[in-house]
Amino acid sequence: MFLKSVLKRNRPLAAFAFQAHEKGLLAPDTYILDLDAIRENAGMILSTGNKHGIHLYFMLKQLGRNPLIAKMLMEMGYEGAVCVDFREALLMLRHGIPLGNVGHLVQTPRGLLPEILAARPKVMTVYSYEKAKEISEVAKEQGFRQDVLLRVFGDDDIIYPGQRGGFPVDQLVVVAGQLRKLKGIRIAGVCSFPCFLYNEEANAVLATPNMKSVLQGAKILQEMGFTELQLNCPSVTGVRTIPAIARYGGTHGEPGHSLTGTTPYHADPECEGEIPALVYLSEISHNMKKKSFIYGGGYYRRGHLENALTGTSINEATLLKVAPPPNESIDYTLELRGKGSLSDPVVMSFRTQIFVTRSEVAVVSGLSRGNSQIEGIWSPLGERLR
């Protein structure tokens, strides 16, 4: 999906992948992250957020929850990590990363609330009165009030399978009336996902019905006397979409894929703004019937994987189409529509969620200065391996 953009806008990253394979520095099934490019992207996004008055939490699940990148982002001025599940929250805590938004998209289990609340997250997203009550009880025991966001939805909203939950916006008056009686929490705002999505026909990121629900929910809360509300409006948060968040009245965004230049509009090699900062390295395992098969492990079924480069170096590489496995299959190997040479490197770039893969993650610095250095290799869940 992004390979042509990488070759046009960040060719040193692709070249490094070939070189690292040749020197035996990286194994197949490794994602390579360009730290310099991520820093540049993060700076552009943060500057745009400051210009439009939008607060930013960063999201790193798609990058394998990498703590090195998280620390860099905090030093740059981001307000904390988006921890979509409790394991990500615990990992960030172990590395001293402040928690921004915890609980969206996965609610926090009761048994982990004492540890996570002790870190004083800026906000926790709740889907139900019962979960809010649990949070309130633990926060009261710790002697403070936890700010919570209410995930709201309307009849026409987009809610992906595996992410269902929240408060019907037309019942928010009753719900908020119940929640305001809980002494250990404070209703701090509303959120939804996705509030924006890329529209291929329009070649633009457009607001979804979820955005309307967020605005409706905020209005209801304001009429009930709640003040200083966060309107958290995630999805495709980046240089091109932050102005839209501000225009609709949102207050917070959560950049994720924009940090690596891997949102849908970054697939256009002529796209301006964030630089592609991610490639995936594999190797030809074997050939069969005029096709090559390469080591898998990092395939993400919504990644729009299309193209691969294979050869002894970037200057002698051949571009081949990729035939991803069907969704019901394990990606032991990926199929190339054409033949390469056994054990040659294969470089790709596609939309991913590294934390659901079994890949390794290498972070490389110095590419922008022509002095590359591997900063370390991590698991897809953010644990340093070597």
C-alpha positions as CSV (number, residue, x, y, z in Angstrom):
1,M,0.0,0.0,0.0
2,F,2.8,2.4,0.9
3,L,5.8,1.0,-0.9
4,K,5.8,3.4,-3.7
5,S,5.5,6.3,-1.3
6,V,8.4,4.9,0.7
7,L,10.5,4.7,-2.5
8,K,9.7,8.3,-3.5
9,R,9.7,10.0,-0.1
10,N,11.9,7.9,2.2
11,R,14.1,5.8,0.0
12,P,16.9,5.5,2.6
13,L,14.6,3.5,4.8
14,A,14.0,0.9,2.1
15,A,17.7,0.8,1.2
16,F,18.5,0.3,4.9
17,A,16.2,-2.8,5.0
18,F,18.2,-4.4,2.1
19,Q,21.5,-3.6,3.8
20,A,20.5,-4.8,7.2
21,H,19.4,-8.1,5.7
22,E,22.6,-8.5,3.7
23,K,24.7,-7.9,6.9
24,G,22.7,-10.3,8.9
25,L,21.5,-7.5,11.3
26,L,17.8,-8.3,11.0
27,A,15.8,-11.4,10.5
28,P,12.8,-11.9,8.3
29,D,9.5,-10.9,9.8
30,T,10.8,-7.6,11.2
31,Y,9.2,-4.2,11.1
32,I,11.7,-1.4,10.7
33,L,10.7,2.0,12.1
34,D,12.6,5.2,11.1
35,L,13.0,7.1,14.3
36,D,14.1,10.3,12.6
37,A,11.0,10.4,10.3
38,I,8.7,9.6,13.2
39,R,10.2,12.5,15.1
40,E,9.7,14.8,12.1
41,N,6.1,13.6,11.7
42,A,5.3,14.0,15.4
43,G,6.7,17.5,15.3
44,M,4.5,18.5,12.4
45,I,1.4,17.0,14.0
46,L,2.1,18.6,17.4
47,S,2.7,22.0,15.7
48,T,-0.6,21.7,13.9
49,G,-2.4,20.7,17.1
50,N,-0.9,23.7,18.9
51,K,-1.9,26.0,16.1
52,H,-5.6,24.9,16.2
53,G,-5.8,24.4,20.0
54,I,-6.1,20.6,19.8
55,H,-4.7,18.5,22.6
56,L,-2.9,15.3,21.6
57,Y,-2.5,11.9,23.1
58,F,-0.3,9.5,21.1
59,M,-1.3,6.0,20.1
60,L,1.4,3.3,19.7
61,K,-0.4,0.0,19.5
62,Q,0.1,0.0,15.8
63,L,3.8,0.4,16.4
64,G,4.0,-2.4,18.9
65,R,3.6,-0.2,21.9
66,N,7.3,0.9,21.6
67,P,8.5,2.6,24.8
68,L,11.5,4.2,23.1
69,I,9.2,6.1,20.8
70,A,6.8,6.8,23.6
71,K,9.6,8.5,25.6
72,M,10.6,10.6,22.6
73,L,7.0,11.8,22.1
74,M,6.6,12.8,25.7
75,E,9.8,14.8,25.5
76,M,8.4,16.6,22.5
77,G,5.4,17.7,24.4
78,Y,2.6,15.2,23.8
79,E,0.2,14.9,26.8
80,G,0.3,11.1,27.3
81,A,-0.3,7.7,25.8
82,V,-3.6,6.3,24.5
83,C,-3.8,2.9,26.1
84,V,-6.5,1.0,24.3
85,D,-6.2,-1.9,26.6
86,F,-5.0,-2.6,30.1
87,R,-1.8,-4.5,29.0
88,E,-0.7,-1.4,27.1
89,A,-1.4,0.7,30.2
90,L,0.7,-1.5,32.4
91,L,3.6,-1.5,29.9
92,M,3.6,2.3,29.7
93,L,3.6,2.5,33.5
94,R,6.7,0.2,33.7
95,H,8.5,2.7,31.4
96,G,7.3,5.8,33.3
97,I,5.1,7.0,30.4
98,P,2.2,9.2,31.6
99,L,-1.2,7.7,30.8
100,G,-3.5,9.9,28.6
101,N,-6.7,8.0,27.7
102,V,-7.1,4.5,29.2
103,G,-10.0,2.2,28.4
104,H,-10.9,3.0,24.8
105,L,-11.2,0.6,23.1
106,V,-11.0,-2.0,25.9
107,Q,-12.4,-1.5,29.4
108,T,-10.1,-1.8,32.4
109,P,-10.6,-5.0,34.5
110,R,-11.6,-4.5,38.1
111,G,-8.5,-6.2,39.5
112,L,-6.1,-3.8,37.7
113,L,-7.9,-0.6,38.6
114,P,-5.8,0.1,41.8
115,E,-2.5,0.0,39.9
116,I,-3.7,1.9,36.9
117,L,-5.6,4.5,38.9
118,A,-2.6,5.0,41.1
119,A,-0.8,6.4,38.0
120,R,-3.5,9.1,37.7
121,P,-4.6,8.8,34.1
122,K,-5.7,12.0,32.6
123,V,-9.0,10.4,31.5
124,M,-10.5,6.9,31.5
125,T,-13.1,6.0,29.0
126,V,-16.2,4.1,30.3
127,Y,-18.9,2.2,28.5
128,S,-21.3,1.5,31.4
129,Y,-22.5,2.8,34.8
130,E,-21.2,-0.4,36.4
131,K,-17.6,0.2,35.2
132,A,-17.8,3.8,36.2
133,K,-18.9,2.7,39.7
134,E,-15.9,0.4,40.0
135,I,-13.6,3.2,39.0
136,S,-15.3,5.5,41.5
137,E,-14.9,3.1,44.4
138,V,-11.2,2.6,43.8
139,A,-10.5,6.3,43.2
140,K,-12.3,7.1,46.5
141,E,-10.1,4.6,48.3
142,Q,-7.1,6.4,46.8
143,G,-8.5,9.8,47.8
144,F,-9.1,11.5,44.5
145,R,-11.7,11.9,41.7
146,Q,-10.9,10.3,38.4
147,D,-11.9,12.1,35.2
148,V,-13.9,9.9,32.8
149,L,-15.0,10.2,29.2
150,L,-18.3,8.7,28.2
151,R,-18.3,6.8,25.0
152,V,-21.5,7.7,23.2
153,F,-23.2,6.4,20.1
154,G,-26.2,7.1,18.0
155,D,-28.3,4.8,15.7
156,D,-26.4,5.6,12.6
157,D,-22.9,5.5,14.1
158,I,-20.1,3.2,12.8
159,I,-19.0,0.7,15.5
160,Y,-16.7,-2.0,14.4
161,P,-17.2,-5.7,15.5
162,G,-15.1,-6.3,18.6
163,Q,-15.5,-2.7,19.7
164,R,-19.2,-2.4,20.6
165,G,-20.1,-0.7,23.8
166,G,-21.0,2.7,25.3
167,F,-24.0,4.9,26.1
168,P,-26.8,5.6,23.7
169,V,-26.7,9.4,23.2
170,D,-30.5,9.6,23.5
171,Q,-30.3,8.2,27.1
172,L,-27.4,10.4,28.2
173,V,-29.5,12.7,30.4
174,V,-30.5,9.7,32.6
175,V,-27.0,8.1,32.5
176,A,-25.2,11.3,33.4
177,G,-27.7,12.0,36.2
178,Q,-26.7,8.6,37.7
179,L,-23.0,9.0,37.1
180,R,-22.8,12.5,38.7
181,K,-23.8,10.9,42.0
182,L,-20.6,8.8,42.1
183,K,-18.2,10.6,44.3
184,G,-15.0,9.1,42.9
185,I,-15.4,10.2,39.3
186,R,-16.0,13.4,37.4
187,I,-17.5,13.4,33.9
188,A,-14.9,15.1,31.9
189,G,-16.2,14.7,28.4
190,V,-17.3,12.4,25.6
191,C,-15.6,10.3,22.9
192,S,-16.3,8.0,20.0
193,F,-14.4,6.0,17.4
194,P,-14.1,6.5,14.4
195,C,-15.1,10.2,14.3
196,F,-13.3,10.6,10.9
197,L,-12.6,8.2,8.1
198,Y,-10.8,8.4,4.7
199,N,-13.2,8.5,1.8
200,E,-11.5,7.1,-1.3
201,E,-14.0,8.7,-3.8
202,A,-13.5,12.2,-2.3
203,N,-9.8,11.5,-1.6
204,A,-10.4,13.2,1.7
205,V,-10.9,12.4,5.4
206,L,-14.6,13.1,6.3
207,A,-16.5,13.2,9.5
208,T,-18.6,10.2,10.3
209,P,-22.0,10.1,12.1
210,N,-20.0,9.4,15.3
211,M,-18.9,13.0,15.2
212,K,-22.5,14.1,15.3
213,S,-23.1,11.9,18.4
214,V,-20.0,13.4,20.2
215,L,-21.3,16.9,19.6
216,Q,-24.8,15.9,20.7
217,G,-23.5,14.3,23.8
218,A,-21.4,17.3,24.7
219,K,-24.3,19.6,24.2
220,I,-26.5,17.5,26.6
221,L,-23.8,17.4,29.2
222,Q,-23.3,21.2,28.9
223,E,-27.0,21.8,29.4
224,M,-26.8,19.7,32.5
225,G,-24.1,21.9,33.9
226,F,-21.0,20.0,33.1
227,T,-18.1,22.3,32.1
228,E,-14.6,22.1,30.6
229,L,-15.5,19.1,28.6
230,Q,-13.2,17.1,26.4
231,L,-14.5,16.2,23.0
232,N,-12.1,13.4,22.0
233,C,-12.4,12.7,18.3
234,P,-9.9,10.0,17.2
235,S,-9.2,8.3,13.9
236,V,-6.8,9.5,11.2
237,T,-5.6,12.3,13.4
238,G,-2.8,14.1,11.6
239,V,-1.7,17.3,9.9
240,R,-4.6,17.1,7.4
241,T,-7.4,16.3,9.9
242,I,-6.6,18.3,13.0
243,P,-8.1,21.5,11.4
244,A,-11.3,19.5,10.9
245,I,-11.4,18.4,14.6
246,A,-11.1,22.1,15.6
247,R,-13.7,23.1,13.0
248,Y,-16.3,20.7,14.4
249,G,-15.5,21.8,18.0
250,G,-13.4,18.9,19.1
251,T,-10.7,19.4,21.7
252,H,-8.6,16.2,21.6
253,G,-7.1,13.9,19.0
254,E,-5.1,10.7,19.1
255,P,-2.4,10.4,16.3
256,G,-1.3,6.9,15.6
257,H,-0.8,5.9,11.9
258,S,0.0,9.5,11.1
259,L,3.2,9.2,13.2
260,T,4.5,6.7,10.6
261,G,2.8,8.3,7.5
262,T,0.6,5.2,7.1
263,T,-2.9,6.5,6.9
264,P,-4.8,5.8,3.7
265,Y,-4.1,9.2,2.1
266,H,-0.3,8.6,2.6
267,A,-0.5,5.8,0.0
268,D,-0.3,8.6,-2.7
269,P,3.4,9.2,-3.4
270,E,2.6,12.8,-4.1
271,C,1.0,13.3,-0.7
272,E,2.5,16.1,1.4
273,G,2.8,16.1,5.1
274,E,3.9,13.1,7.2
275,I,6.7,11.0,5.8
276,P,6.3,7.2,5.4
277,A,8.4,5.8,8.3
278,L,7.7,2.0,8.3
279,V,8.8,-1.0,6.2
280,Y,8.5,-4.7,6.7
281,L,11.4,-7.0,6.0
282,S,11.0,-10.6,5.0
283,E,13.0,-13.2,2.9
284,I,12.2,-15.7,0.1
285,S,11.7,-19.1,1.8
286,H,11.1,-21.2,-1.3
287,N,9.7,-21.2,-4.8
288,M,6.9,-23.3,-6.3
289,K,5.2,-23.2,-9.7
290,K,6.6,-19.8,-10.8
291,K,5.8,-18.2,-7.5
292,S,7.9,-17.2,-4.5
293,F,6.9,-17.7,-0.9
294,I,8.2,-15.5,1.8
295,Y,8.3,-15.7,5.6
296,G,5.2,-14.3,7.2
297,G,4.2,-13.3,10.7
298,G,3.5,-9.7,10.3
299,Y,0.5,-9.8,8.0
300,Y,-2.5,-7.7,9.0
301,R,-5.7,-8.5,7.2
302,R,-6.8,-4.9,6.8
303,G,-3.4,-3.8,5.7
304,H,-4.0,-3.5,2.0
305,L,-0.8,-5.3,1.2
306,E,-0.1,-5.0,-2.5
307,N,3.5,-4.8,-3.6
308,A,7.0,-6.1,-2.6
309,L,10.5,-5.4,-3.6
310,T,12.9,-8.3,-3.8
311,G,16.5,-8.6,-5.0
312,T,20.1,-8.3,-3.7
313,S,19.9,-4.5,-3.3
314,I,17.3,-1.7,-3.7
315,N,18.9,-0.7,-7.0
316,E,18.6,-4.2,-8.5
317,A,15.2,-5.1,-6.9
318,T,12.2,-6.3,-8.8
319,L,8.7,-5.1,-7.9
320,L,6.2,-8.0,-7.5
321,K,2.6,-8.2,-6.5
322,V,1.7,-10.0,-3.2
323,A,-1.2,-12.4,-2.8
324,P,-2.1,-12.3,0.9
325,P,-3.5,-15.4,2.5
326,P,-7.3,-15.6,3.1
327,N,-8.4,-14.3,6.4
328,E,-9.1,-17.7,7.8
329,S,-5.5,-18.8,7.3
330,I,-2.3,-18.3,9.3
331,D,0.3,-16.2,7.5
332,Y,3.1,-18.8,7.8
333,T,4.2,-17.5,4.4
334,L,3.0,-14.8,2.0
335,E,2.9,-15.5,-1.8
336,L,4.6,-13.3,-4.4
337,R,3.2,-13.4,-7.9
338,G,6.5,-14.1,-9.6
339,K,9.8,-15.7,-8.8
340,G,12.7,-14.3,-6.9
341,S,15.9,-16.0,-5.7
342,L,16.0,-18.1,-2.6
343,S,17.0,-16.2,0.6
344,D,16.9,-12.8,-1.1
345,P,15.4,-10.0,1.1
346,V,11.8,-8.8,0.5
347,V,10.7,-5.3,1.5
348,M,7.1,-4.1,1.8
349,S,5.2,-1.3,3.5
350,F,1.5,-1.6,4.4
351,R,-1.0,-0.6,7.0
352,T,-0.5,-2.7,10.1
353,Q,-1.2,-3.2,13.8
354,I,2.1,-4.6,15.0
355,F,0.7,-5.5,18.4
356,V,-1.4,-8.3,16.9
357,T,1.5,-9.8,15.0
358,R,4.3,-12.1,16.0
359,S,7.0,-9.9,14.4
360,E,10.1,-8.2,15.8
361,V,10.4,-4.5,15.7
362,A,13.7,-2.7,14.9
363,V,14.0,1.0,15.5
364,V,16.7,2.7,13.4
365,S,18.0,6.2,13.9
366,G,20.3,8.4,11.8
367,L,18.8,7.6,8.3
368,S,18.2,11.3,7.7
369,R,21.8,12.0,8.4
370,G,23.3,9.1,6.5
371,N,24.5,7.5,9.7
372,S,22.1,4.7,10.5
373,Q,22.1,2.9,13.8
374,I,19.8,0.2,15.2
375,E,18.6,1.5,18.5
376,G,17.2,-1.8,19.6
377,I,14.9,-4.7,18.8
378,W,11.6,-5.1,20.6
379,S,8.7,-7.7,20.6
380,P,5.4,-6.6,19.0
381,L,4.2,-6.0,22.6
382,G,6.9,-3.5,23.5
383,E,9.3,-5.7,25.4
384,R,12.9,-5.1,24.6
385,L,14.6,-8.2,23.1
386,R,18.1,-7.0,22.4
